[in-house]
Amino acid sequence: MGGPMKILILGGTAEARQLASRLVALGHEVTSSLAGRTQDPILPEGNVRSGGFGGVSGLIAFLRTEGIERLVDATHPYARTISMNAVAASEASGVKLVRFLRPAWAPQAGESWIIVNSAREAVAALPAGAKVLLTTGHADLETYLERQDCFFLVRVIEAPGFPLPGHAALIRSRPPYGPEDERKLMNHHGVTHLVTKNSGGSQTRAKLDAARQAGINVVMIARPIYGPALEVDSVAAALAALDIGAP
């Protein structure tokens, strides 16, 4: 039986909070690192730090200084930079890395997605006059707004740092979302296209169901490539992959 371990979770997702809660309950010393972009985030159990590490070198230094024995990347599926940094820091420090990544969505019967690899490709896929529900967060928002011949309903948790132009409107809200509310939202605004990322999970899946039922076109931005890591998709699998034993 092993003793308590010091575990760093790169978090900010519901999955990260679930894992932190389980590890704390098992008696391990858990620190969750949040990016710090969201005001009043839902905090996980255990220790919490906010803000970046200063690149790969900063993350390596933190792992060594704090005596971290396990590293979990449970960030958002599109947090590519920190995921790549985690791979590099794990390789340099020798700290075991487990990537906890929620399963991606797959098109269901009746769904026909336009799958693209970037915001620029997503913008190019929109026809003139499209009324778009945009749920891609703050990243590349300016790229979408270049299309002045389209209307964008921008849904984010935190308002962007600049006023939206006349061909866009802001909705500030936090998931989860239900299918009926999503259907009403799309119908009220006459949405013709949904542009989103393949985040996976159940909290925001309802928009895809509502779009399918309403015959709304879906432009799906594919997940980035993160680099090699031991990848899991559940708390149970993460605990097994961490090989932490019982304190």
SEPA-758503 format. One record per residue (C-alpha): y, z, x; residue in three letters; residue number from 1; chain. Coordinates in steps of 0.25 Angstrom, whole numbers, plus 5000, padded with zeros to 4 digits. Layout:
   yy   zz   xx resn resi chain
    Y    Z    X  Ala  NUM     A
...
***
This chain:
   yy   zz   xx resn resi chain
 5000 5000 5000  Met    1     A
 5013 4996 5006  Gly    2     A
 5026 5004 5006  Gly    3     A
 5039 4999 4999  Pro    4     A
 5045 4986 5004  Met    5     A
 5059 4982 5006  Lys    6     A
 5061 4969 4998  Ile    7     A
 5073 4960 4996  Leu    8     A
 5074 4951 4984  Ile    9     A
 5083 4940 4983  Leu   10     A
 5086 4941 4969  Gly   11     A
 5095 4938 4957  Gly   12     A
 5084 4933 4947  Thr   13     A
 5076 4940 4936  Ala   14     A
 5064 4938 4945  Glu   15     A
 5070 4946 4956  Ala   16     A
 5074 4957 4948  Arg   17     A
 5060 4958 4942  Gln   18     A
 5054 4958 4956  Leu   19     A
 5064 4969 4961  Ala   20     A
 5060 4978 4950  Ser   21     A
 5046 4977 4952  Arg   22     A
 5047 4979 4967  Leu   23     A
 5056 4991 4965  Val   24     A
 5046 4997 4955  Ala   25     A
 5035 4995 4966  Leu   26     A
 5044 5003 4976  Gly   27     A
 5049 4993 4985  His   28     A
 5063 4992 4991  Glu   29     A
 5070 4980 4984  Val   30     A
 5083 4974 4987  Thr   31     A
 5087 4962 4978  Ser   32     A
 5098 4953 4983  Ser   33     A
 5107 4946 4973  Leu   34     A
 5116 4934 4976  Ala   35     A
 5128 4942 4970  Gly   36     A
 5133 4930 4962  Arg   37     A
 5131 4936 4948  Thr   38     A
 5140 4947 4943  Gln   39     A
 5132 4959 4937  Asp   40     A
 5118 4954 4941  Pro   41     A
 5106 4960 4935  Ile   42     A
 5102 4969 4946  Leu   43     A
 5087 4971 4951  Pro   44     A
 5081 4984 4954  Glu   45     A
 5081 4989 4968  Gly   46     A
 5092 4986 4979  Asn   47     A
 5102 4975 4976  Val   48     A
 5111 4967 4986  Arg   49     A
 5121 4956 4982  Ser   50     A
 5126 4944 4990  Gly   51     A
 5120 4935 5000  Gly   52     A
 5114 4938 5014  Phe   53     A
 5122 4929 5022  Gly   54     A
 5111 4918 5023  Gly   55     A
 5097 4918 5030  Val   56     A
 5102 4927 5042  Ser   57     A
 5108 4937 5032  Gly   58     A
 5095 4938 5024  Leu   59     A
 5087 4940 5036  Ile   60     A
 5096 4951 5041  Ala   61     A
 5095 4958 5028  Phe   62     A
 5080 4957 5028  Leu   63     A
 5079 4963 5042  Arg   64     A
 5090 4973 5040  Thr   65     A
 5084 4979 5027  Glu   66     A
 5070 4978 5031  Gly   67     A
 5066 4969 5020  Ile   68     A
 5051 4966 5019  Glu   69     A
 5050 4956 5008  Arg   70     A
 5060 4946 5003  Leu   71     A
 5060 4940 4989  Val   72     A
 5068 4928 4985  Asp   73     A
 5069 4929 4970  Ala   74     A
 5083 4922 4969  Thr   75     A
 5086 4911 4959  His   76     A
 5078 4899 4961  Pro   77     A
 5090 4891 4965  Tyr   78     A
 5095 4901 4975  Ala   79     A
 5091 4892 4986  Arg   80     A
 5099 4897 4998  Thr   81     A
 5094 4911 4997  Ile   82     A
 5080 4907 4994  Ser   83     A
 5080 4898 5007  Met   84     A
 5087 4910 5015  Asn   85     A
 5076 4919 5010  Ala   86     A
 5065 4910 5016  Val   87     A
 5073 4909 5029  Ala   88     A
 5075 4924 5030  Ala   89     A
 5060 4927 5027  Ser   90     A
 5056 4918 5037  Glu   91     A
 5065 4923 5048  Ala   92     A
 5063 4938 5044  Ser   93     A
 5048 4938 5041  Gly   94     A
 5051 4945 5027  Val   95     A
 5041 4940 5017  Lys   96     A
 5048 4931 5006  Leu   97     A
 5044 4929 4992  Val   98     A
 5051 4920 4983  Arg   99     A
 5051 4924 4968  Phe  100     A
 5055 4911 4961  Leu  101     A
 5053 4910 4946  Arg  102     A
 5045 4898 4941  Pro  103     A
 5053 4885 4939  Ala  104     A
 5055 4879 4925  Trp  105     A
 5047 4867 4921  Ala  106     A
 5050 4857 4910  Pro  107     A
 5043 4860 4897  Gln  108     A
 5038 4850 4887  Ala  109     A
 5050 4843 4882  Gly  110     A
 5059 4846 4894  Glu  111     A
 5063 4834 4903  Ser  112     A
 5072 4839 4915  Trp  113     A
 5080 4832 4924  Ile  114     A
 5077 4839 4937  Ile  115     A
 5087 4838 4948  Val  116     A
 5089 4845 4962  Asn  117     A
 5103 4848 4962  Ser  118     A
 5116 4850 4954  Ala  119     A
 5121 4837 4958  Arg  120     A
 5108 4830 4953  Glu  121     A
 5110 4838 4940  Ala  122     A
 5124 4834 4938  Val  123     A
 5120 4819 4940  Ala  124     A
 5109 4820 4930  Ala  125     A
 5119 4824 4919  Leu  126     A
 5124 4813 4910  Pro  127     A
 5139 4811 4906  Ala  128     A
 5143 4820 4894  Gly  129     A
 5132 4830 4897  Ala  130     A
 5134 4844 4891  Lys  131     A
 5127 4853 4901  Val  132     A
 5122 4867 4901  Leu  133     A
 5122 4871 4916  Leu  134     A
 5114 4883 4920  Thr  135     A
 5114 4881 4935  Thr  136     A
 5123 4892 4939  Gly  137     A
 5135 4891 4948  His  138     A
 5129 4882 4959  Ala  139     A
 5134 4868 4959  Asp  140     A
 5142 4871 4946  Leu  141     A
 5154 4862 4952  Glu  142     A
 5144 4850 4953  Thr  143     A
 5140 4850 4939  Tyr  144     A
 5155 4852 4934  Leu  145     A
 5158 4839 4942  Glu  146     A
 5152 4832 4930  Arg  147     A
 5164 4832 4921  Gln  148     A
 5158 4822 4911  Asp  149     A
 5148 4833 4907  Cys  150     A
 5150 4847 4901  Phe  151     A
 5144 4859 4907  Phe  152     A
 5140 4872 4901  Leu  153     A
 5139 4881 4913  Val  154     A
 5131 4893 4911  Arg  155     A
 5131 4904 4922  Val  156     A
 5130 4919 4924  Ile  157     A
 5143 4920 4932  Glu  158     A
 5155 4911 4930  Ala  159     A
 5158 4901 4941  Pro  160     A
 5170 4903 4950  Gly  161     A
 5178 4892 4944  Phe  162     A
 5182 4888 4930  Pro  163     A
 5174 4877 4924  Leu  164     A
 5180 4864 4920  Pro  165     A
 5182 4859 4906  Gly  166     A
 5168 4852 4906  His  167     A
 5161 4865 4908  Ala  168     A
 5159 4878 4901  Ala  169     A
 5154 4892 4906  Leu  170     A
 5143 4901 4900  Ile  171     A
 5141 4914 4907  Arg  172     A
 5128 4920 4904  Ser  173     A
 5116 4926 4910  Arg  174     A
 5101 4923 4906  Pro  175     A
 5092 4924 4900  Pro  176     A
 5094 4914 4889  Tyr  177     A
 5086 4911 4876  Gly  178     A
 5082 4898 4871  Pro  179     A
 5090 4899 4858  Glu  180     A
 5103 4903 4865  Asp  181     A
 5101 4891 4875  Glu  182     A
 5099 4882 4863  Arg  183     A
 5112 4886 4856  Lys  184     A
 5120 4885 4869  Leu  185     A
 5115 4871 4872  Met  186     A
 5117 4867 4857  Asn  187     A
 5131 4873 4856  His  188     A
 5136 4866 4869  His  189     A
 5129 4853 4866  Gly  190     A
 5122 4854 4879  Val  191     A
 5115 4841 4884  Thr  192     A
 5110 4845 4897  His  193     A
 5105 4858 4904  Leu  194     A
 5107 4858 4919  Val  195     A
 5099 4870 4925  Thr  196     A
 5091 4875 4937  Lys  197     A
 5076 4877 4937  Asn  198     A
 5078 4892 4938  Ser  199     A
 5065 4896 4930  Gly  200     A
 5062 4909 4923  Gly  201     A
 5064 4912 4908  Ser  202     A
 5078 4917 4908  Gln  203     A
 5085 4903 4907  Thr  204     A
 5073 4895 4903  Arg  205     A
 5078 4894 4889  Ala  206     A
 5089 4884 4892  Lys  207     A
 5077 4874 4895  Leu  208     A
 5070 4877 4882  Asp  209     A
 5083 4875 4874  Ala  210     A
 5087 4862 4882  Ala  211     A
 5073 4857 4878  Arg  212     A
 5074 4860 4864  Gln  213     A
 5088 4854 4863  Ala  214     A
 5084 4841 4871  Gly  215     A
 5094 4845 4882  Ile  216     A
 5093 4838 4895  Asn  217     A
 5089 4848 4907  Val  218     A
 5093 4845 4921  Val  219     A
 5085 4854 4930  Met  220     A
 5089 4857 4944  Ile  221     A
 5076 4859 4952  Ala  222     A
 5074 4872 4961  Arg  223     A
 5078 4871 4976  Pro  224     A
 5068 4872 4987  Ile  225     A
 5068 4886 4993  Tyr  226     A
 5060 4886 5005  Gly  227     A
 5046 4892 5007  Pro  228     A
 5042 4906 5002  Ala  229     A
 5031 4913 4994  Leu  230     A
 5035 4910 4980  Glu  231     A
 5032 4918 4967  Val  232     A
 5036 4918 4953  Asp  233     A
 5033 4931 4947  Ser  234     A
 5035 4946 4951  Val  235     A
 5020 4948 4952  Ala  236     A
 5019 4937 4962  Ala  237     A
 5031 4941 4970  Ala  238     A
 5025 4955 4971  Leu  239     A
 5012 4949 4976  Ala  240     A
 5019 4940 4986  Ala  241     A
 5028 4951 4992  Leu  242     A
 5015 4958 4996  Asp  243     A
 5022 4971 4995  Ile  244     A
 5011 4980 4991  Gly  245     A
 5014 4993 4984  Ala  246     A
 5023 5003 4990  Pro  247     A
***
